[in-house]
Amino acid sequence: MVRIRIEISYLEGVEDPEASTLHHNLGVLGYDTIEGTRIMKIYEFMFSEDAHTAMGMAKSIAENLLINPVINKYEITIIGDE
């Protein structure tokens, strides 16, 4: 079994409204030394395939289902191979 993590975030220069709201609210609560905030989504999948095939499937899942390539980027990492 291969465990794969896909991390999705906004591309540089694309506004992240959820992170902007969080950053503003942190300032209101007194955490005004925080310079920036980013929010990422993390998905973990367990594949019964070999690592090479699982990576290809994860890439396909990310590009066809999880991201909008105009505003998102993603990173795929193997986190376990049993």
mmCIF file of the N, C-alpha and C atoms, coordinates in Angstrom:
data_MODEL
# 
_entry.id   MODEL 
# 
loop_
_atom_site.group_PDB 
_atom_site.id 
_atom_site.type_symbol 
_atom_site.label_atom_id 
_atom_site.label_alt_id 
_atom_site.label_comp_id 
_atom_site.label_asym_id 
_atom_site.label_entity_id 
_atom_site.label_seq_id 
_atom_site.pdbx_PDB_ins_code 
_atom_site.Cartn_x 
_atom_site.Cartn_y 
_atom_site.Cartn_z 
_atom_site.occupancy 
_atom_site.B_iso_or_equiv 
_atom_site.pdbx_formal_charge 
_atom_site.auth_seq_id 
_atom_site.auth_comp_id 
_atom_site.auth_asym_id 
_atom_site.auth_atom_id 
_atom_site.pdbx_PDB_model_num 
ATOM 1   N N  . MET A 1 1  ? 0.841   -1.182 0.000   1.00 0.00 ? 1  MET A N  1 
ATOM 2   C CA . MET A 1 1  ? 0.000   0.000  0.000   1.00 0.00 ? 1  MET A CA 1 
ATOM 3   C C  . MET A 1 1  ? 0.886   1.245  0.000   1.00 0.00 ? 1  MET A C  1 
ATOM 4   N N  . VAL A 1 2  ? 0.484   2.229  -0.794  1.00 0.00 ? 2  VAL A N  1 
ATOM 5   C CA . VAL A 1 2  ? 1.216   3.485  -0.890  1.00 0.00 ? 2  VAL A CA 1 
ATOM 6   C C  . VAL A 1 2  ? 0.318   4.602  -0.387  1.00 0.00 ? 2  VAL A C  1 
ATOM 7   N N  . ARG A 1 3  ? 0.822   5.377  0.591   1.00 0.00 ? 3  ARG A N  1 
ATOM 8   C CA . ARG A 1 3  ? 0.095   6.547  1.083   1.00 0.00 ? 3  ARG A CA 1 
ATOM 9   C C  . ARG A 1 3  ? 0.658   7.791  0.414   1.00 0.00 ? 3  ARG A C  1 
ATOM 10  N N  . ILE A 1 4  ? -0.225  8.567  -0.160  1.00 0.00 ? 4  ILE A N  1 
ATOM 11  C CA . ILE A 1 4  ? 0.181   9.776  -0.879  1.00 0.00 ? 4  ILE A CA 1 
ATOM 12  C C  . ILE A 1 4  ? -0.592  10.963 -0.345  1.00 0.00 ? 4  ILE A C  1 
ATOM 13  N N  . ARG A 1 5  ? 0.119   12.076 -0.183  1.00 0.00 ? 5  ARG A N  1 
ATOM 14  C CA . ARG A 1 5  ? -0.475  13.333 0.271   1.00 0.00 ? 5  ARG A CA 1 
ATOM 15  C C  . ARG A 1 5  ? -0.447  14.320 -0.890  1.00 0.00 ? 5  ARG A C  1 
ATOM 16  N N  . ILE A 1 6  ? -1.592  14.987 -1.104  1.00 0.00 ? 6  ILE A N  1 
ATOM 17  C CA . ILE A 1 6  ? -1.679  16.057 -2.088  1.00 0.00 ? 6  ILE A CA 1 
ATOM 18  C C  . ILE A 1 6  ? -2.005  17.339 -1.324  1.00 0.00 ? 6  ILE A C  1 
ATOM 19  N N  . GLU A 1 7  ? -1.125  18.328 -1.445  1.00 0.00 ? 7  GLU A N  1 
ATOM 20  C CA . GLU A 1 7  ? -1.326  19.628 -0.810  1.00 0.00 ? 7  GLU A CA 1 
ATOM 21  C C  . GLU A 1 7  ? -1.705  20.635 -1.888  1.00 0.00 ? 7  GLU A C  1 
ATOM 22  N N  . ILE A 1 8  ? -2.805  21.334 -1.675  1.00 0.00 ? 8  ILE A N  1 
ATOM 23  C CA . ILE A 1 8  ? -3.308  22.292 -2.655  1.00 0.00 ? 8  ILE A CA 1 
ATOM 24  C C  . ILE A 1 8  ? -3.337  23.673 -2.027  1.00 0.00 ? 8  ILE A C  1 
ATOM 25  N N  . SER A 1 9  ? -2.819  24.649 -2.755  1.00 0.00 ? 9  SER A N  1 
ATOM 26  C CA . SER A 1 9  ? -2.838  26.031 -2.287  1.00 0.00 ? 9  SER A CA 1 
ATOM 27  C C  . SER A 1 9  ? -3.046  26.948 -3.485  1.00 0.00 ? 9  SER A C  1 
ATOM 28  N N  . TYR A 1 10 ? -3.241  28.224 -3.180  1.00 0.00 ? 10 TYR A N  1 
ATOM 29  C CA . TYR A 1 10 ? -3.398  29.201 -4.252  1.00 0.00 ? 10 TYR A CA 1 
ATOM 30  C C  . TYR A 1 10 ? -2.042  29.533 -4.855  1.00 0.00 ? 10 TYR A C  1 
ATOM 31  N N  . LEU A 1 11 ? -2.035  29.849 -6.145  1.00 0.00 ? 11 LEU A N  1 
ATOM 32  C CA . LEU A 1 11 ? -0.828  30.325 -6.800  1.00 0.00 ? 11 LEU A CA 1 
ATOM 33  C C  . LEU A 1 11 ? -0.422  31.669 -6.206  1.00 0.00 ? 11 LEU A C  1 
ATOM 34  N N  . GLU A 1 12 ? 0.867   31.986 -6.283  1.00 0.00 ? 12 GLU A N  1 
ATOM 35  C CA . GLU A 1 12 ? 1.341   33.290 -5.827  1.00 0.00 ? 12 GLU A CA 1 
ATOM 36  C C  . GLU A 1 12 ? 0.615   34.367 -6.632  1.00 0.00 ? 12 GLU A C  1 
ATOM 37  N N  . GLY A 1 13 ? 0.178   35.408 -5.955  1.00 0.00 ? 13 GLY A N  1 
ATOM 38  C CA . GLY A 1 13 ? -0.509  36.507 -6.616  1.00 0.00 ? 13 GLY A CA 1 
ATOM 39  C C  . GLY A 1 13 ? -2.019  36.341 -6.690  1.00 0.00 ? 13 GLY A C  1 
ATOM 40  N N  . VAL A 1 14 ? -2.521  35.156 -6.348  1.00 0.00 ? 14 VAL A N  1 
ATOM 41  C CA . VAL A 1 14 ? -3.969  34.930 -6.327  1.00 0.00 ? 14 VAL A CA 1 
ATOM 42  C C  . VAL A 1 14 ? -4.454  35.150 -4.897  1.00 0.00 ? 14 VAL A C  1 
ATOM 43  N N  . GLU A 1 15 ? -5.469  35.979 -4.754  1.00 0.00 ? 15 GLU A N  1 
ATOM 44  C CA . GLU A 1 15 ? -5.974  36.272 -3.411  1.00 0.00 ? 15 GLU A CA 1 
ATOM 45  C C  . GLU A 1 15 ? -6.630  35.044 -2.802  1.00 0.00 ? 15 GLU A C  1 
ATOM 46  N N  . ASP A 1 16 ? -6.309  34.796 -1.551  1.00 0.00 ? 16 ASP A N  1 
ATOM 47  C CA . ASP A 1 16 ? -6.895  33.712 -0.772  1.00 0.00 ? 16 ASP A CA 1 
ATOM 48  C C  . ASP A 1 16 ? -7.847  34.365 0.226   1.00 0.00 ? 16 ASP A C  1 
ATOM 49  N N  . PRO A 1 17 ? -9.151  34.437 -0.109  1.00 0.00 ? 17 PRO A N  1 
ATOM 50  C CA . PRO A 1 17 ? -10.069 35.182 0.752   1.00 0.00 ? 17 PRO A CA 1 
ATOM 51  C C  . PRO A 1 17 ? -10.192 34.614 2.162   1.00 0.00 ? 17 PRO A C  1 
ATOM 52  N N  . GLU A 1 18 ? -10.131 33.309 2.306   1.00 0.00 ? 18 GLU A N  1 
ATOM 53  C CA . GLU A 1 18 ? -10.222 32.705 3.636   1.00 0.00 ? 18 GLU A CA 1 
ATOM 54  C C  . GLU A 1 18 ? -9.010  33.086 4.483   1.00 0.00 ? 18 GLU A C  1 
ATOM 55  N N  . ALA A 1 19 ? -7.824  33.059 3.876   1.00 0.00 ? 19 ALA A N  1 
ATOM 56  C CA . ALA A 1 19 ? -6.606  33.440 4.595   1.00 0.00 ? 19 ALA A CA 1 
ATOM 57  C C  . ALA A 1 19 ? -6.611  34.929 4.930   1.00 0.00 ? 19 ALA A C  1 
ATOM 58  N N  . SER A 1 20 ? -7.137  35.750 4.026   1.00 0.00 ? 20 SER A N  1 
ATOM 59  C CA . SER A 1 20 ? -7.220  37.193 4.298   1.00 0.00 ? 20 SER A CA 1 
ATOM 60  C C  . SER A 1 20 ? -8.130  37.475 5.483   1.00 0.00 ? 20 SER A C  1 
ATOM 61  N N  . THR A 1 21 ? -9.261  36.776 5.541   1.00 0.00 ? 21 THR A N  1 
ATOM 62  C CA . THR A 1 21 ? -10.186 36.940 6.664   1.00 0.00 ? 21 THR A CA 1 
ATOM 63  C C  . THR A 1 21 ? -9.540  36.486 7.957   1.00 0.00 ? 21 THR A C  1 
ATOM 64  N N  . LEU A 1 22 ? -8.862  35.336 7.919   1.00 0.00 ? 22 LEU A N  1 
ATOM 65  C CA . LEU A 1 22 ? -8.170  34.836 9.103   1.00 0.00 ? 22 LEU A CA 1 
ATOM 66  C C  . LEU A 1 22 ? -7.110  35.827 9.568   1.00 0.00 ? 22 LEU A C  1 
ATOM 67  N N  . HIS A 1 23 ? -6.325  36.342 8.627   1.00 0.00 ? 23 HIS A N  1 
ATOM 68  C CA . HIS A 1 23 ? -5.266  37.290 8.960   1.00 0.00 ? 23 HIS A CA 1 
ATOM 69  C C  . HIS A 1 23 ? -5.849  38.546 9.616   1.00 0.00 ? 23 HIS A C  1 
ATOM 70  N N  . HIS A 1 24 ? -6.939  39.047 9.060   1.00 0.00 ? 24 HIS A N  1 
ATOM 71  C CA . HIS A 1 24 ? -7.595  40.219 9.643   1.00 0.00 ? 24 HIS A CA 1 
ATOM 72  C C  . HIS A 1 24 ? -8.069  39.926 11.074  1.00 0.00 ? 24 HIS A C  1 
ATOM 73  N N  . ASN A 1 25 ? -8.728  38.800 11.253  1.00 0.00 ? 25 ASN A N  1 
ATOM 74  C CA . ASN A 1 25 ? -9.254  38.438 12.578  1.00 0.00 ? 25 ASN A CA 1 
ATOM 75  C C  . ASN A 1 25 ? -8.146  38.207 13.590  1.00 0.00 ? 25 ASN A C  1 
ATOM 76  N N  . LEU A 1 26 ? -7.026  37.666 13.161  1.00 0.00 ? 26 LEU A N  1 
ATOM 77  C CA . LEU A 1 26 ? -5.887  37.514 14.063  1.00 0.00 ? 26 LEU A CA 1 
ATOM 78  C C  . LEU A 1 26 ? -5.406  38.879 14.547  1.00 0.00 ? 26 LEU A C  1 
ATOM 79  N N  . GLY A 1 27 ? -5.367  39.857 13.633  1.00 0.00 ? 27 GLY A N  1 
ATOM 80  C CA . GLY A 1 27 ? -4.979  41.208 14.013  1.00 0.00 ? 27 GLY A CA 1 
ATOM 81  C C  . GLY A 1 27 ? -5.938  41.822 15.018  1.00 0.00 ? 27 GLY A C  1 
ATOM 82  N N  . VAL A 1 28 ? -7.224  41.602 14.810  1.00 0.00 ? 28 VAL A N  1 
ATOM 83  C CA . VAL A 1 28 ? -8.240  42.106 15.741  1.00 0.00 ? 28 VAL A CA 1 
ATOM 84  C C  . VAL A 1 28 ? -8.037  41.516 17.129  1.00 0.00 ? 28 VAL A C  1 
ATOM 85  N N  . LEU A 1 29 ? -7.616  40.261 17.193  1.00 0.00 ? 29 LEU A N  1 
ATOM 86  C CA . LEU A 1 29 ? -7.396  39.587 18.472  1.00 0.00 ? 29 LEU A CA 1 
ATOM 87  C C  . LEU A 1 29 ? -6.044  39.910 19.104  1.00 0.00 ? 29 LEU A C  1 
ATOM 88  N N  . GLY A 1 30 ? -5.259  40.753 18.433  1.00 0.00 ? 30 GLY A N  1 
ATOM 89  C CA . GLY A 1 30 ? -4.002  41.178 19.017  1.00 0.00 ? 30 GLY A CA 1 
ATOM 90  C C  . GLY A 1 30 ? -2.773  40.473 18.474  1.00 0.00 ? 30 GLY A C  1 
ATOM 91  N N  . TYR A 1 31 ? -2.952  39.578 17.558  1.00 0.00 ? 31 TYR A N  1 
ATOM 92  C CA . TYR A 1 31 ? -1.806  38.877 16.951  1.00 0.00 ? 31 TYR A CA 1 
ATOM 93  C C  . TYR A 1 31 ? -1.331  39.684 15.743  1.00 0.00 ? 31 TYR A C  1 
ATOM 94  N N  . ASP A 1 32 ? -0.867  40.888 16.001  1.00 0.00 ? 32 ASP A N  1 
ATOM 95  C CA . ASP A 1 32 ? -0.541  41.803 14.916  1.00 0.00 ? 32 ASP A CA 1 
ATOM 96  C C  . ASP A 1 32 ? 0.889   41.678 14.401  1.00 0.00 ? 32 ASP A C  1 
ATOM 97  N N  . THR A 1 33 ? 1.650   40.730 14.912  1.00 0.00 ? 33 THR A N  1 
ATOM 98  C CA . THR A 1 33 ? 3.005   40.525 14.403  1.00 0.00 ? 33 THR A CA 1 
ATOM 99  C C  . THR A 1 33 ? 3.048   39.436 13.324  1.00 0.00 ? 33 THR A C  1 
ATOM 100 N N  . ILE A 1 34 ? 1.910   38.857 12.996  1.00 0.00 ? 34 ILE A N  1 
ATOM 101 C CA . ILE A 1 34 ? 1.856   37.843 11.938  1.00 0.00 ? 34 ILE A CA 1 
ATOM 102 C C  . ILE A 1 34 ? 1.885   38.564 10.599  1.00 0.00 ? 34 ILE A C  1 
ATOM 103 N N  . GLU A 1 35 ? 2.882   38.264 9.799   1.00 0.00 ? 35 GLU A N  1 
ATOM 104 C CA . GLU A 1 35 ? 3.103   38.960 8.532   1.00 0.00 ? 35 GLU A CA 1 
ATOM 105 C C  . GLU A 1 35 ? 2.228   38.449 7.392   1.00 0.00 ? 35 GLU A C  1 
ATOM 106 N N  . GLY A 1 36 ? 1.876   37.190 7.409   1.00 0.00 ? 36 GLY A N  1 
ATOM 107 C CA . GLY A 1 36 ? 1.078   36.644 6.319   1.00 0.00 ? 36 GLY A CA 1 
ATOM 108 C C  . GLY A 1 36 ? 0.419   35.344 6.742   1.00 0.00 ? 36 GLY A C  1 
ATOM 109 N N  . THR A 1 37 ? -0.611  34.966 5.995   1.00 0.00 ? 37 THR A N  1 
ATOM 110 C CA . THR A 1 37 ? -1.361  33.756 6.304   1.00 0.00 ? 37 THR A CA 1 
ATOM 111 C C  . THR A 1 37 ? -1.689  33.045 5.006   1.00 0.00 ? 37 THR A C  1 
ATOM 112 N N  . ARG A 1 38 ? -1.549  31.733 5.009   1.00 0.00 ? 38 ARG A N  1 
ATOM 113 C CA . ARG A 1 38 ? -1.939  30.908 3.858   1.00 0.00 ? 38 ARG A CA 1 
ATOM 114 C C  . ARG A 1 38 ? -2.743  29.732 4.379   1.00 0.00 ? 38 ARG A C  1 
ATOM 115 N N  . ILE A 1 39 ? -3.712  29.327 3.610   1.00 0.00 ? 39 ILE A N  1 
ATOM 116 C CA . ILE A 1 39 ? -4.502  28.159 3.944   1.00 0.00 ? 39 ILE A CA 1 
ATOM 117 C C  . ILE A 1 39 ? -4.337  27.152 2.829   1.00 0.00 ? 39 ILE A C  1 
ATOM 118 N N  . MET A 1 40 ? -4.085  25.902 3.210   1.00 0.00 ? 40 MET A N  1 
ATOM 119 C CA . MET A 1 40 ? -3.904  24.836 2.230   1.00 0.00 ? 40 MET A CA 1 
ATOM 120 C C  . MET A 1 40 ? -4.857  23.701 2.552   1.00 0.00 ? 40 MET A C  1 
ATOM 121 N N  . LYS A 1 41 ? -5.250  22.977 1.514   1.00 0.00 ? 41 LYS A N  1 
ATOM 122 C CA . LYS A 1 41 ? -6.035  21.764 1.692   1.00 0.00 ? 41 LYS A CA 1 
ATOM 123 C C  . LYS A 1 41 ? -5.084  20.585 1.537   1.00 0.00 ? 41 LYS A C  1 
ATOM 124 N N  . ILE A 1 42 ? -5.247  19.592 2.381   1.00 0.00 ? 42 ILE A N  1 
ATOM 125 C CA . ILE A 1 42 ? -4.414  18.398 2.318   1.00 0.00 ? 42 ILE A CA 1 
ATOM 126 C C  . ILE A 1 42 ? -5.321  17.184 2.176   1.00 0.00 ? 42 ILE A C  1 
ATOM 127 N N  . TYR A 1 43 ? -5.026  16.378 1.164   1.00 0.00 ? 43 TYR A N  1 
ATOM 128 C CA . TYR A 1 43 ? -5.743  15.129 0.939   1.00 0.00 ? 43 TYR A CA 1 
ATOM 129 C C  . TYR A 1 43 ? -4.740  13.993 1.076   1.00 0.00 ? 43 TYR A C  1 
ATOM 130 N N  . GLU A 1 44 ? -5.150  12.904 1.706   1.00 0.00 ? 44 GLU A N  1 
ATOM 131 C CA . GLU A 1 44 ? -4.314  11.710 1.785   1.00 0.00 ? 44 GLU A CA 1 
ATOM 132 C C  . GLU A 1 44 ? -5.070  10.544 1.163   1.00 0.00 ? 44 GLU A C  1 
ATOM 133 N N  . PHE A 1 45 ? -4.365  9.804  0.337   1.00 0.00 ? 45 PHE A N  1 
ATOM 134 C CA . PHE A 1 45 ? -4.929  8.649  -0.347  1.00 0.00 ? 45 PHE A CA 1 
ATOM 135 C C  . PHE A 1 45 ? -4.074  7.431  -0.060  1.00 0.00 ? 45 PHE A C  1 
ATOM 136 N N  . MET A 1 46 ? -4.705  6.287  0.043   1.00 0.00 ? 46 MET A N  1 
ATOM 137 C CA . MET A 1 46 ? -4.002  5.016  0.180   1.00 0.00 ? 46 MET A CA 1 
ATOM 138 C C  . MET A 1 46 ? -4.285  4.202  -1.087  1.00 0.00 ? 46 MET A C  1 
ATOM 139 N N  . PHE A 1 47 ? -3.231  3.905  -1.816  1.00 0.00 ? 47 PHE A N  1 
ATOM 140 C CA . PHE A 1 47 ? -3.348  3.168  -3.067  1.00 0.00 ? 47 PHE A CA 1 
ATOM 141 C C  . PHE A 1 47 ? -2.837  1.748  -2.887  1.00 0.00 ? 47 PHE A C  1 
ATOM 142 N N  . SER A 1 48 ? -3.475  0.807  -3.549  1.00 0.00 ? 48 SER A N  1 
ATOM 143 C CA . SER A 1 48 ? -2.996  -0.582 -3.533  1.00 0.00 ? 48 SER A CA 1 
ATOM 144 C C  . SER A 1 48 ? -2.055  -0.836 -4.706  1.00 0.00 ? 48 SER A C  1 
ATOM 145 N N  . GLU A 1 49 ? -1.684  0.206  -5.412  1.00 0.00 ? 49 GLU A N  1 
ATOM 146 C CA . GLU A 1 49 ? -0.772  0.126  -6.556  1.00 0.00 ? 49 GLU A CA 1 
ATOM 147 C C  . GLU A 1 49 ? 0.674   0.313  -6.107  1.00 0.00 ? 49 GLU A C  1 
ATOM 148 N N  . ASP A 1 50 ? 1.611   0.119  -7.044  1.00 0.00 ? 50 ASP A N  1 
ATOM 149 C CA . ASP A 1 50 ? 3.012   0.439  -6.761  1.00 0.00 ? 50 ASP A CA 1 
ATOM 150 C C  . ASP A 1 50 ? 3.165   1.963  -6.748  1.00 0.00 ? 50 ASP A C  1 
ATOM 151 N N  . ALA A 1 51 ? 4.284   2.450  -6.218  1.00 0.00 ? 51 ALA A N  1 
ATOM 152 C CA . ALA A 1 51 ? 4.492   3.884  -6.021  1.00 0.00 ? 51 ALA A CA 1 
ATOM 153 C C  . ALA A 1 51 ? 4.405   4.674  -7.321  1.00 0.00 ? 51 ALA A C  1 
ATOM 154 N N  . HIS A 1 52 ? 4.990   4.160  -8.390  1.00 0.00 ? 52 HIS A N  1 
ATOM 155 C CA . HIS A 1 52 ? 4.989   4.873  -9.675  1.00 0.00 ? 52 HIS A CA 1 
ATOM 156 C C  . HIS A 1 52 ? 3.559   5.033  -10.203 1.00 0.00 ? 52 HIS A C  1 
ATOM 157 N N  . THR A 1 53 ? 2.788   3.966  -10.180 1.00 0.00 ? 53 THR A N  1 
ATOM 158 C CA . THR A 1 53 ? 1.405   4.013  -10.648 1.00 0.00 ? 53 THR A CA 1 
ATOM 159 C C  . THR A 1 53 ? 0.562   4.899  -9.745  1.00 0.00 ? 53 THR A C  1 
ATOM 160 N N  . ALA A 1 54 ? 0.776   4.800  -8.433  1.00 0.00 ? 54 ALA A N  1 
ATOM 161 C CA . ALA A 1 54 ? 0.024   5.615  -7.481  1.00 0.00 ? 54 ALA A CA 1 
ATOM 162 C C  . ALA A 1 54 ? 0.301   7.104  -7.694  1.00 0.00 ? 54 ALA A C  1 
ATOM 163 N N  . MET A 1 55 ? 1.541   7.465  -7.957  1.00 0.00 ? 55 MET A N  1 
ATOM 164 C CA . MET A 1 55 ? 1.884   8.868  -8.216  1.00 0.00 ? 55 MET A CA 1 
ATOM 165 C C  . MET A 1 55 ? 1.156   9.367  -9.463  1.00 0.00 ? 55 MET A C  1 
ATOM 166 N N  . GLY A 1 56 ? 1.114   8.554  -10.505 1.00 0.00 ? 56 GLY A N  1 
ATOM 167 C CA . GLY A 1 56 ? 0.401   8.933  -11.720 1.00 0.00 ? 56 GLY A CA 1 
ATOM 168 C C  . GLY A 1 56 ? -1.083  9.120  -11.470 1.00 0.00 ? 56 GLY A C  1 
ATOM 169 N N  . MET A 1 57 ? -1.664  8.214  -10.688 1.00 0.00 ? 57 MET A N  1 
ATOM 170 C CA . MET A 1 57 ? -3.079  8.333  -10.360 1.00 0.00 ? 57 MET A CA 1 
ATOM 171 C C  . MET A 1 57 ? -3.339  9.573  -9.516  1.00 0.00 ? 57 MET A C  1 
ATOM 172 N N  . ALA A 1 58 ? -2.465  9.855  -8.559  1.00 0.00 ? 58 ALA A N  1 
ATOM 173 C CA . ALA A 1 58 ? -2.623  11.035 -7.713  1.00 0.00 ? 58 ALA A CA 1 
ATOM 174 C C  . ALA A 1 58 ? -2.538  12.312 -8.544  1.00 0.00 ? 58 ALA A C  1 
ATOM 175 N N  . LYS A 1 59 ? -1.619  12.354 -9.490  1.00 0.00 ? 59 LYS A N  1 
ATOM 176 C CA . LYS A 1 59 ? -1.480  13.515 -10.372 1.00 0.00 ? 59 LYS A CA 1 
ATOM 177 C C  . LYS A 1 59 ? -2.751  13.709 -11.180 1.00 0.00 ? 59 LYS A C  1 
ATOM 178 N N  . SER A 1 60 ? -3.289  12.628 -11.700 1.00 0.00 ? 60 SER A N  1 
ATOM 179 C CA . SER A 1 60 ? -4.526  12.695 -12.468 1.00 0.00 ? 60 SER A CA 1 
ATOM 180 C C  . SER A 1 60 ? -5.693  13.172 -11.603 1.00 0.00 ? 60 SER A C  1 
ATOM 181 N N  . ILE A 1 61 ? -5.786  12.662 -10.386 1.00 0.00 ? 61 ILE A N  1 
ATOM 182 C CA . ILE A 1 61 ? -6.850  13.085 -9.462  1.00 0.00 ? 61 ILE A CA 1 
ATOM 183 C C  . ILE A 1 61 ? -6.725  14.580 -9.171  1.00 0.00 ? 61 ILE A C  1 
ATOM 184 N N  . ALA A 1 62 ? -5.514  15.031 -8.887  1.00 0.00 ? 62 ALA A N  1 
ATOM 185 C CA . ALA A 1 62 ? -5.302  16.442 -8.572  1.00 0.00 ? 62 ALA A CA 1 
ATOM 186 C C  . ALA A 1 62 ? -5.701  17.327 -9.747  1.00 0.00 ? 62 ALA A C  1 
ATOM 187 N N  . GLU A 1 63 ? -5.238  16.990 -10.933 1.00 0.00 ? 63 GLU A N  1 
ATOM 188 C CA . GLU A 1 63 ? -5.461  17.843 -12.095 1.00 0.00 ? 63 GLU A CA 1 
ATOM 189 C C  . GLU A 1 63 ? -6.887  17.781 -12.624 1.00 0.00 ? 63 GLU A C  1 
ATOM 190 N N  . ASN A 1 64 ? -7.555  16.650 -12.462 1.00 0.00 ? 64 ASN A N  1 
ATOM 191 C CA . ASN A 1 64 ? -8.899  16.497 -13.023 1.00 0.00 ? 64 ASN A CA 1 
ATOM 192 C C  . ASN A 1 64 ? -10.027 16.743 -12.035 1.00 0.00 ? 64 ASN A C  1 
ATOM 193 N N  . LEU A 1 65 ? -9.710  16.732 -10.745 1.00 0.00 ? 65 LEU A N  1 
ATOM 194 C CA . LEU A 1 65 ? -10.776 16.827 -9.754  1.00 0.00 ? 65 LEU A CA 1 
ATOM 195 C C  . LEU A 1 65 ? -10.540 17.880 -8.674  1.00 0.00 ? 65 LEU A C  1 
ATOM 196 N N  . LEU A 1 66 ? -9.319  18.001 -8.189  1.00 0.00 ? 66 LEU A N  1 
ATOM 197 C CA . LEU A 1 66 ? -9.076  18.787 -6.982  1.00 0.00 ? 66 LEU A CA 1 
ATOM 198 C C  . LEU A 1 66 ? -8.681  20.242 -7.212  1.00 0.00 ? 66 LEU A C  1 
ATOM 199 N N  . ILE A 1 67 ? -8.044  20.554 -8.339  1.00 0.00 ? 67 ILE A N  1 
ATOM 200 C CA . ILE A 1 67 ? -7.543  21.921 -8.513  1.00 0.00 ? 67 ILE A CA 1 
ATOM 201 C C  . ILE A 1 67 ? -8.174  22.618 -9.709  1.00 0.00 ? 67 ILE A C  1 
ATOM 202 N N  . ASN A 1 68 ? -8.098  23.926 -9.663  1.00 0.00 ? 68 ASN A N  1 
ATOM 203 C CA . ASN A 1 68 ? -8.367  24.774 -10.811 1.00 0.00 ? 68 ASN A CA 1 
ATOM 204 C C  . ASN A 1 68 ? -6.997  25.316 -11.209 1.00 0.00 ? 68 ASN A C  1 
ATOM 205 N N  . PRO A 1 69 ? -6.438  24.892 -12.356 1.00 0.00 ? 69 PRO A N  1 
ATOM 206 C CA . PRO A 1 69 ? -5.058  25.280 -12.693 1.00 0.00 ? 69 PRO A CA 1 
ATOM 207 C C  . PRO A 1 69 ? -4.850  26.773 -12.877 1.00 0.00 ? 69 PRO A C  1 
ATOM 208 N N  . VAL A 1 70 ? -5.925  27.537 -13.012 1.00 0.00 ? 70 VAL A N  1 
ATOM 209 C CA . VAL A 1 70 ? -5.803  28.985 -13.152 1.00 0.00 ? 70 VAL A CA 1 
ATOM 210 C C  . VAL A 1 70 ? -5.454  29.627 -11.816 1.00 0.00 ? 70 VAL A C  1 
ATOM 211 N N  . ILE A 1 71 ? -5.912  29.032 -10.700 1.00 0.00 ? 71 ILE A N  1 
ATOM 212 C CA . ILE A 1 71 ? -5.704  29.672 -9.397  1.00 0.00 ? 71 ILE A CA 1 
ATOM 213 C C  . ILE A 1 71 ? -4.981  28.792 -8.371  1.00 0.00 ? 71 ILE A C  1 
ATOM 214 N N  . ASN A 1 72 ? -4.849  27.497 -8.657  1.00 0.00 ? 72 ASN A N  1 
ATOM 215 C CA . ASN A 1 72 ? -4.266  26.583 -7.664  1.00 0.00 ? 72 ASN A CA 1 
ATOM 216 C C  . ASN A 1 72 ? -2.979  25.941 -8.156  1.00 0.00 ? 72 ASN A C  1 
ATOM 217 N N  . LYS A 1 73 ? -2.160  25.553 -7.169  1.00 0.00 ? 73 LYS A N  1 
ATOM 218 C CA . LYS A 1 73 ? -1.000  24.702 -7.418  1.00 0.00 ? 73 LYS A CA 1 
ATOM 219 C C  . LYS A 1 73 ? -1.102  23.529 -6.460  1.00 0.00 ? 73 LYS A C  1 
ATOM 220 N N  . TYR A 1 74 ? -0.347  22.467 -6.754  1.00 0.00 ? 74 TYR A N  1 
ATOM 221 C CA . TYR A 1 74 ? -0.397  21.302 -5.873  1.00 0.00 ? 74 TYR A CA 1 
ATOM 222 C C  . TYR A 1 74 ? 0.971   20.664 -5.785  1.00 0.00 ? 74 TYR A C  1 
ATOM 223 N N  . GLU A 1 75 ? 1.139   19.916 -4.708  1.00 0.00 ? 75 GLU A N  1 
ATOM 224 C CA . GLU A 1 75 ? 2.376   19.154 -4.484  1.00 0.00 ? 75 GLU A CA 1 
ATOM 225 C C  . GLU A 1 75 ? 1.983   17.761 -4.014  1.00 0.00 ? 75 GLU A C  1 
ATOM 226 N N  . ILE A 1 76 ? 2.600   16.775 -4.618  1.00 0.00 ? 76 ILE A N  1 
ATOM 227 C CA . ILE A 1 76 ? 2.317   15.385 -4.272  1.00 0.00 ? 76 ILE A CA 1 
ATOM 228 C C  . ILE A 1 76 ? 3.533   14.798 -3.570  1.00 0.00 ? 76 ILE A C  1 
ATOM 229 N N  . THR A 1 77 ? 3.283   14.114 -2.444  1.00 0.00 ? 77 THR A N  1 
ATOM 230 C CA . THR A 1 77 ? 4.355   13.515 -1.670  1.00 0.00 ? 77 THR A CA 1 
ATOM 231 C C  . THR A 1 77 ? 3.959   12.103 -1.269  1.00 0.00 ? 77 THR A C  1 
ATOM 232 N N  . ILE A 1 78 ? 4.879   11.170 -1.438  1.00 0.00 ? 78 ILE A N  1 
ATOM 233 C CA . ILE A 1 78 ? 4.666   9.822  -0.897  1.00 0.00 ? 78 ILE A CA 1 
ATOM 234 C C  . ILE A 1 78 ? 5.002   9.872  0.587   1.00 0.00 ? 78 ILE A C  1 
ATOM 235 N N  . ILE A 1 79 ? 4.050   9.515  1.441   1.00 0.00 ? 79 ILE A N  1 
ATOM 236 C CA . ILE A 1 79 ? 4.275   9.597  2.885   1.00 0.00 ? 79 ILE A CA 1 
ATOM 237 C C  . ILE A 1 79 ? 4.387   8.220  3.524   1.00 0.00 ? 79 ILE A C  1 
ATOM 238 N N  . GLY A 1 80 ? 4.205   7.171  2.727   1.00 0.00 ? 80 GLY A N  1 
ATOM 239 C CA . GLY A 1 80 ? 4.340   5.827  3.250   1.00 0.00 ? 80 GLY A CA 1 
ATOM 240 C C  . GLY A 1 80 ? 4.261   4.808  2.133   1.00 0.00 ? 80 GLY A C  1 
ATOM 241 N N  . ASP A 1 81 ? 5.098   3.805  2.200   1.00 0.00 ? 81 ASP A N  1 
ATOM 242 C CA . ASP A 1 81 ? 5.121   2.759  1.183   1.00 0.00 ? 81 ASP A CA 1 
ATOM 243 C C  . ASP A 1 81 ? 5.323   1.442  1.912   1.00 0.00 ? 81 ASP A C  1 
ATOM 244 N N  . GLU A 1 82 ? 4.256   0.682  2.045   1.00 0.00 ? 82 GLU A N  1 
ATOM 245 C CA . GLU A 1 82 ? 4.329   -0.573 2.805   1.00 0.00 ? 82 GLU A CA 1 
ATOM 246 C C  . GLU A 1 82 ? 4.275   -1.768 1.884   1.00 0.00 ? 82 GLU A C  1 
# 
